[in-house]
Amino acid sequence: MTKHFFQTVSFAAVSACFAAPVFADVTADEVWQNWKEVGASYGQTYTAGSESRAGDTLTISDLAIDMSSGRQQVKGTIPQVAFRETGDGRVEVTMSDTYQVNMASKDGPGKDTASTLVITQNALVVTASGTPDAIGYDVVANTVGIKVLDFMVDGKPSDVNFDMTLSKILANYQVTPGDVTGVNSTFAAGEIAFNARGENPEKGEKFDVVGKMTGIAGASSGAVPKALAAGDMGAMLAQGFTTDGSFTYDAGGFTLAITDKEGSITNIESASKGGNLNVSMDKDRIAYGVIGKGVALKASGSAIPFPELSAAYDNAEFSLLMPIAKSDDPKDFALHVNLSGLTVSDMLWNMIDPGATLPRDPATLDIALRGKAKPLVDMLSTDEMAMMGEKSPLEVSALDIDALQLTVAGAEFTGNGALAFDNTKSPLLGGVAPMPTGKVNLSLTGANTLLGKLQVLGLVDPQITMTFGMMAGMLAKPGPTPDSFIAEVEIKEDGTILSNGNPLPF
């Protein structure tokens, strides 16, 4: 629902919402025409119930908005939108404080949904400036909100309530029409507050969540071709659609209460010191990244067997660069996963280690990979992906391991290296994986000490400890510090595998 809200408001409530002013002349009629043209480039239709002109103001009554595509329908009507020429070449746009949007989705048997939303806006003023060929919009508003009036599943009312309010809004939006419309925007809000409650009839659970984020800022740029095939991302990208956006926030948090069918309650609290999201997409590749900082989690309630459980981490990061268009040549890919400063409450530790024999230092996981891969099909095509069956749609030719680290309970495993793959030879995993060549450097510290403590706690069988010692002696050599091992693993073109220069018996 949040996604549809922003789609709806982007050209209605905040339609001409965002842009740096260009000091030239535009008229009310030109701005209204720009709304319709840019909306059409996104597959949206704007139809006036009536138009009237009084002095310097063009008034649109019953402005109907239709954003329907395929199985998704989004329709709404704004009672009044006024375009007032200010006399200095700009146009001030105001609109009704409240209007409704109707949404419906037909996803097959048992999955049809429909809802009615109410959009509210307080002191929303949009100022248009520039030239007819490049109109920019500035927007300010005290608040913009959304509320779900009703939610239907297969024609039956569902117990779902949702409210969201954005406050202290400053934004701009710059549109440059053409065969490909250029769009650049920035957005800032003092706060986003939301709450939702409802029931999952399949599981008999009720939920109630309240949360907010503060210090929100975002920016985006992109290109929208004419006659865009809205709803089909693969077709949109093939036509020249591109987007590059970022979103950040300074702090946030939420509380969630879940009540199961027996009446047991689980309460979850989360607080964050900020984070960001980045998304970039064109016909050749997708880039995605998300970071969360200073996150703390708590769980309590009658549904868990402890008074309170907690966990926290300093940083969590996930980023991905992936080629998506079928290609004859390998393209860049990258993956980074990082979780640092992870801690859990002593209550959790005491479940496995009541005597505190294990170090309870923060844990870290860090994996950074990059390389070259060739998409064998257009990966956003459902039909082409289905034709691949269980085969990988990507043919990897090179892999660089820039970072590999796991630190937990006093032990640390690290690695790095580089591998090349011969996709004409597939001797591994039953012929599925191609033949690698290259070197990987591995290091392990504190493993024997950790295994010994786990054995004393009864968490590890002595046979496992003995087997580990035998394998470590065969595959690695002692490192520079006590209880450490290092290994340089090399894979030759003939399939020979060496560890520290010694052939391995497999």
C-alpha positions in Angstrom: 0.0 0.0 0.0 2.9 2.4 0.7 4.2 1.8 -2.8 0.9 2.6 -4.4 0.5 5.7 -2.2 3.7 7.2 -3.4 2.9 6.3 -7.0 -0.5 8.0 -6.6 0.7 11.1 -4.8 3.8 11.6 -7.0 1.7 13.3 -9.7 -1.4 14.2 -7.8 -1.0 15.2 -4.2 2.6 15.9 -4.9 2.2 15.6 -8.6 4.2 18.5 -9.7 6.0 18.2 -6.5 9.6 18.6 -6.9 12.1 20.8 -8.7 14.7 23.5 -8.7 13.2 26.7 -10.1 14.3 28.0 -13.5 13.5 31.7 -13.8 11.5 32.1 -17.0 7.8 32.3 -17.8 5.1 29.6 -17.7 1.4 29.9 -17.7 -1.3 28.0 -15.9 -2.4 26.3 -19.1 1.2 25.2 -19.8 1.6 23.8 -16.3 -1.6 21.8 -16.6 -0.6 20.5 -20.0 2.8 19.5 -18.5 1.0 17.5 -15.8 -0.9 15.5 -18.4 2.1 14.9 -20.7 4.4 13.8 -18.0 1.7 11.7 -16.4 1.1 9.9 -19.7 4.8 9.1 -19.9 4.3 7.1 -16.7 1.2 5.4 -18.0 -1.0 7.7 -16.0 -4.1 9.5 -17.2 -5.4 12.9 -15.9 -8.9 13.9 -17.0 -10.7 17.1 -15.9 -14.3 17.0 -15.0 -14.4 20.6 -15.9 -12.1 23.5 -16.5 -12.8 27.2 -15.8 -10.8 30.4 -16.0 -11.2 33.4 -13.7 -8.6 36.1 -14.0 -5.1 34.7 -13.3 -6.4 31.3 -12.1 -7.2 28.1 -14.0 -9.4 25.8 -11.9 -9.7 22.0 -12.6 -12.7 20.4 -11.0 -13.0 16.7 -10.3 -9.6 15.8 -11.6 -9.7 12.1 -12.3 -6.5 10.1 -12.0 -6.1 6.7 -13.6 -2.9 4.7 -13.0 -4.3 1.3 -14.0 -2.0 -1.3 -15.6 -2.7 -5.0 -16.3 -4.2 -6.5 -13.2 -3.6 -3.4 -11.0 -6.1 -0.6 -10.9 -5.4 2.7 -9.1 -8.0 5.4 -9.5 -8.8 8.6 -7.7 -10.5 12.0 -8.0 -9.3 15.3 -6.6 -12.2 17.7 -6.2 -10.3 20.8 -7.1 -6.9 21.9 -8.4 -6.1 25.6 -8.9 -3.3 26.9 -11.1 -2.7 30.6 -10.2 -0.3 32.7 -12.2 1.6 34.8 -9.7 2.6 37.6 -12.2 6.3 36.9 -12.1 6.4 34.1 -14.6 5.5 31.4 -12.1 2.4 29.4 -11.3 1.2 28.5 -7.8 -0.7 25.2 -7.6 -3.0 24.3 -4.7 -5.5 21.6 -4.4 -8.2 20.0 -2.1 -7.0 19.1 1.3 -8.6 15.6 1.1 -9.4 13.1 -1.7 -9.9 9.4 -2.1 -8.0 6.8 -4.1 -9.4 3.3 -5.0 -7.1 0.4 -5.6 -7.7 -3.1 -6.8 -5.5 -6.0 -7.7 -6.5 -9.2 -9.5 -3.8 -11.8 -8.8 -5.8 -15.0 -9.4 -8.2 -17.1 -7.4 -8.3 -16.3 -3.7 -6.0 -13.3 -4.1 -8.2 -10.4 -5.3 -7.9 -7.3 -3.1 -9.4 -3.9 -3.1 -9.0 -0.9 -0.8 -10.0 2.7 -0.4 -7.4 5.3 0.7 -7.9 8.8 1.9 -5.1 11.3 1.1 -4.8 14.4 3.3 -2.5 17.4 2.9 -2.1 20.4 5.0 -0.7 23.7 3.6 0.5 22.0 0.5 1.8 24.6 -2.1 3.4 23.7 -5.4 5.3 26.4 -7.3 6.0 25.8 -11.0 8.6 27.8 -12.9 10.9 27.5 -16.0 9.9 27.2 -19.6 7.2 25.1 -21.2 9.9 22.6 -22.4 11.5 22.3 -18.9 9.1 23.0 -16.0 10.4 22.8 -12.5 8.3 22.4 -9.4 9.0 23.3 -5.8 6.7 22.0 -3.0 6.3 22.7 0.6 3.8 21.2 3.0 3.1 20.9 6.7 1.9 17.3 6.3 0.8 14.8 3.7 -1.0 11.7 5.0 -2.6 8.5 3.9 -5.3 6.4 5.7 -6.8 3.1 4.7 -10.6 3.3 5.0 -11.3 -0.3 4.0 -9.5 -3.3 2.8 -11.2 -6.2 1.0 -10.0 -9.7 0.1 -12.1 -11.6 -2.4 -15.0 -9.2 -1.7 -14.9 -9.7 2.0 -13.9 -7.0 4.6 -10.5 -7.5 6.2 -9.6 -6.2 9.6 -6.6 -4.0 8.4 -6.0 -0.4 9.4 -3.1 1.8 8.2 -2.1 5.4 8.7 1.1 7.2 7.6 2.0 10.9 7.8 4.9 12.8 6.4 5.6 16.2 8.0 7.7 19.3 7.2 8.1 18.5 3.5 10.4 20.3 1.2 10.9 18.9 -2.3 11.6 19.7 -5.9 11.0 18.0 -9.3 12.5 18.9 -12.6 11.0 17.6 -15.9 12.6 17.8 -19.3 10.1 16.4 -21.9 11.2 14.8 -25.2 11.3 11.4 -26.8 12.8 10.4 -23.5 11.6 12.5 -20.6 14.3 13.4 -18.1 13.3 13.6 -14.4 15.4 14.8 -11.5 14.1 15.3 -8.0 15.0 15.8 -4.4 12.9 15.2 -1.3 13.2 16.0 2.4 10.8 15.5 5.4 11.2 16.0 9.1 9.4 12.8 9.9 7.5 9.8 8.6 5.2 8.4 11.2 3.1 5.2 10.6 0.9 2.8 12.4 -0.9 -0.4 11.3 -3.0 -3.0 13.0 -5.1 -5.9 11.8 -5.6 -9.6 11.7 -4.2 -12.5 9.7 -7.2 -14.8 9.5 -5.2 -17.8 8.2 -3.1 -17.9 11.3 -5.5 -16.3 13.7 -2.9 -13.7 14.6 -3.4 -10.0 15.4 -0.8 -7.4 14.9 -0.3 -3.8 16.0 2.8 -1.8 14.8 3.7 1.9 15.4 6.9 3.5 14.1 8.6 6.5 12.7 11.7 7.8 10.9 13.2 11.2 11.2 15.6 13.3 9.1 14.5 11.9 5.8 16.2 12.9 2.5 16.2 11.5 -0.9 17.2 12.2 -4.5 16.6 10.6 -7.8 17.2 11.0 -11.5 16.0 9.0 -14.5 14.7 8.8 -18.0 11.1 7.8 -19.0 10.5 7.0 -22.7 7.3 7.8 -24.5 4.7 5.0 -24.7 6.2 3.3 -21.7 5.1 -0.3 -21.2 4.1 0.4 -17.6 4.0 -2.7 -15.3 6.5 -4.7 -17.4 9.9 -3.8 -16.0 11.8 -5.8 -18.6 10.0 -4.0 -21.4 10.3 -0.6 -19.7 14.1 -1.0 -19.4 14.4 -2.2 -23.0 12.6 1.0 -24.1 15.1 3.2 -22.3 13.7 3.6 -18.8 16.4 4.3 -16.2 16.4 5.3 -12.6 19.0 6.2 -10.0 17.8 7.0 -6.5 18.9 7.3 -2.9 17.2 7.6 0.4 18.6 8.3 3.9 17.2 8.8 7.4 18.8 10.0 10.6 17.0 7.8 13.1 14.0 5.5 13.3 12.2 2.8 15.3 9.1 0.8 15.7 7.1 -1.3 18.3 5.3 -4.4 17.2 2.8 -6.5 19.2 1.6 -9.9 17.9 -1.2 -11.8 19.6 -1.6 -15.4 18.5 -4.9 -17.4 18.5 -4.2 -18.6 22.1 -3.9 -15.1 23.3 -0.1 -15.2 23.9 1.6 -11.9 23.1 5.0 -11.1 21.6 6.3 -7.6 21.8 9.2 -6.4 19.6 11.0 -3.1 19.8 13.5 -1.7 17.4 15.6 1.5 17.3 18.0 2.6 14.7 20.6 5.4 14.4 20.0 5.9 10.7 20.6 4.2 7.4 20.3 4.6 3.6 19.0 2.9 0.5 20.4 3.2 -3.0 18.8 1.7 -6.2 20.0 2.1 -9.8 18.7 0.3 -12.8 19.0 0.4 -16.6 18.6 -2.2 -19.4 22.0 -3.7 -18.7 22.3 -3.9 -14.9 20.7 -3.5 -11.4 22.6 -2.0 -8.5 21.1 -2.1 -5.0 22.5 -1.2 -1.6 21.0 -0.9 1.9 22.7 0.1 5.2 21.4 0.1 8.7 23.3 1.7 11.6 23.2 1.3 15.3 20.2 -1.0 15.4 18.9 -2.4 18.8 16.2 -5.1 19.1 14.2 -6.3 22.1 11.6 -9.1 22.4 9.4 -9.7 25.3 5.9 -11.1 26.2 4.1 -14.2 27.2 4.8 -16.0 23.9 8.6 -16.3 24.7 10.0 -18.3 27.6 12.1 -15.3 28.9 11.4 -11.9 30.4 13.3 -10.1 27.6 15.7 -11.0 24.8 17.8 -8.4 23.1 20.3 -8.0 20.3 22.2 -5.1 18.6 24.6 -4.4 15.9 26.7 -1.5 14.8 26.3 -1.8 11.1 24.5 -4.0 8.6 25.1 -3.7 4.9 24.0 -5.5 1.8 24.9 -4.3 -1.8 24.5 -6.0 -5.1 25.6 -5.2 -8.7 24.2 -7.7 -11.2 24.1 -7.7 -15.0 20.6 -8.5 -16.3 20.6 -8.3 -20.1 21.6 -11.3 -22.2 25.1 -10.7 -23.4 27.9 -12.4 -25.4 30.5 -10.8 -23.2 31.1 -11.1 -19.4 29.9 -8.1 -17.4 30.8 -6.8 -13.9 29.1 -8.2 -10.8 29.6 -7.5 -7.1 28.2 -8.6 -3.8 29.0 -7.2 -0.3 27.4 -8.5 2.9 28.6 -7.0 6.3 27.3 -7.4 9.8 29.5 -5.8 12.4 29.4 -5.3 16.1 26.7 -8.0 16.7 25.9 -8.6 20.3 23.1 -10.5 22.1 21.9 -10.3 25.6 23.5 -12.3 28.4 20.2 -14.1 28.8 20.7 -15.7 25.4 24.4 -16.5 26.1 23.5 -18.1 29.4 21.3 -20.6 27.7 24.4 -22.2 26.2 27.1 -20.9 28.4 25.9 -20.2 32.0 29.5 -20.0 33.3 30.6 -17.4 30.8 33.5 -19.5 29.6 33.1 -18.3 26.0 34.2 -14.8 25.0 31.2 -12.6 24.4 32.9 -10.1 22.2 30.9 -8.6 19.3 30.6 -10.8 16.2 31.4 -9.8 12.7 30.6 -11.2 9.2 32.1 -9.6 6.1 31.9 -11.0 2.6 33.0 -8.9 -0.4 33.0 -10.5 -3.8 33.3 -9.1 -7.4 33.9 -10.6 -10.8 32.7 -11.1 -14.3 29.6 -13.0 -15.4 27.7 -13.4 -18.6 23.9 -13.5 -18.5 22.7 -16.3 -20.8 19.1 -14.9 -20.9 17.4 -11.6 -20.2 17.0 -12.1 -16.5 13.8 -10.0 -16.1 12.0 -12.1 -18.7 9.8 -14.6 -16.9 9.6 -16.8 -20.0 13.4 -16.9 -20.6 14.2 -17.6 -17.0 11.6 -20.4 -17.0 13.4 -22.0 -20.0 16.6 -22.2 -18.0 15.0 -24.7 -15.6 17.5 -25.6 -12.9 20.5 -24.3 -14.9 22.1 -21.0 -13.8 21.2 -18.0 -15.9 24.6 -16.6 -15.2 27.9 -17.9 -16.5 30.7 -16.8 -14.1 34.1 -16.4 -15.7 36.0 -14.6 -12.8 35.6 -14.2 -9.1 37.7 -12.0 -6.8 37.3 -12.6 -3.0 38.2 -9.2 -1.7 37.1 -9.9 1.9 36.0 -13.0 3.8 35.8 -12.7 7.6 33.8 -14.4 10.4 34.6 -13.4 14.0 32.7 -15.0 16.8 33.3 -16.2 20.4 37.1 -15.5 20.2 37.7 -17.3 16.9 38.3 -15.7 13.5 38.3 -17.0 9.9 39.5 -14.8 7.1 40.3 -15.2 3.4 40.9 -13.6 0.1 41.9 -14.6 -3.4 41.0 -14.8 -7.1 39.6 -17.5 -9.3 39.0 -17.9 -13.0 36.5 -20.3 -14.4 36.6 -22.4 -17.6 33.0 -22.9 -18.6 33.8 -25.4 -21.2 34.8 -27.8 -18.4 32.3 -28.7 -15.6 33.8 -31.3 -13.4 32.4 -30.1 -10.1 29.0 -30.8 -8.4 28.0 -33.4 -11.0 28.9 -31.2 -14.0 27.0 -28.1 -12.8 30.0 -26.0 -11.6 32.7 -24.9 -14.1 36.4 -25.7 -13.6 38.2 -23.1 -11.4 41.8 -22.0 -11.4 43.5 -19.6 -9.1 44.6 -19.0 -5.5 42.8 -18.5 -2.2 44.5 -17.5 1.0 42.8 -18.7 4.2 43.5 -18.0 7.9 41.9 -19.4 11.1 42.7 -18.3 14.6 41.3 -19.5 17.9 39.4 -22.5 16.5 41.0 -25.2 18.8 40.4 -23.1 21.9 36.7 -22.5 20.9 36.1 -26.2 20.1 37.6 -27.2 23.4 35.3 -24.9 25.3 32.3 -26.1 23.3 33.3 -29.7 24.0 33.4 -29.0 27.7 29.9 -27.4 27.5 28.7 -30.5 25.8 27.9 -28.7 22.5 30.5 -30.4 20.4 31.2 -34.1 20.2 34.9 -35.0 21.0 35.1 -36.8 17.6 34.4 -33.5 15.8 37.3 -31.9 17.7 39.7 -34.7 16.8 38.6 -34.7 13.2 39.1 -31.0 12.9 42.7 -31.3 14.3 43.4 -34.0 11.7 42.0 -32.0 8.8 43.8 -28.8 9.9 47.1 -30.6 10.0 46.6 -32.0 6.5 45.2 -28.8 4.8 47.0 -26.0 6.6 50.2 -25.1 8.5 50.7 -23.4 11.9 50.3 -19.6 11.7 52.4 -16.9 13.3 50.4 -16.9 16.6 49.4 -19.7 19.0 46.2 -21.6 17.9 46.3 -20.3 14.3 46.4 -21.9 10.9 47.1 -20.6 7.4 46.7 -22.1 4.0 47.4 -20.9 0.4 45.1 -23.1 -1.7 45.9 -23.2 -5.4 43.9 -24.9 -8.1 45.9 -25.7 -11.3 44.6 -25.9 -14.8 44.9 -29.7 -14.8 42.6 -29.9 -11.7 45.4 -30.4 -9.2 44.7 -28.8 -5.8 47.7 -27.6 -3.7 47.7 -26.3 -0.1 50.9 -24.5 0.9 52.5 -26.2 -2.1 51.5 -29.7 -1.1 49.1 -31.8 -3.3 45.8 -32.6 -1.6 44.4 -36.2 -2.0 41.2 -35.2 -3.8 
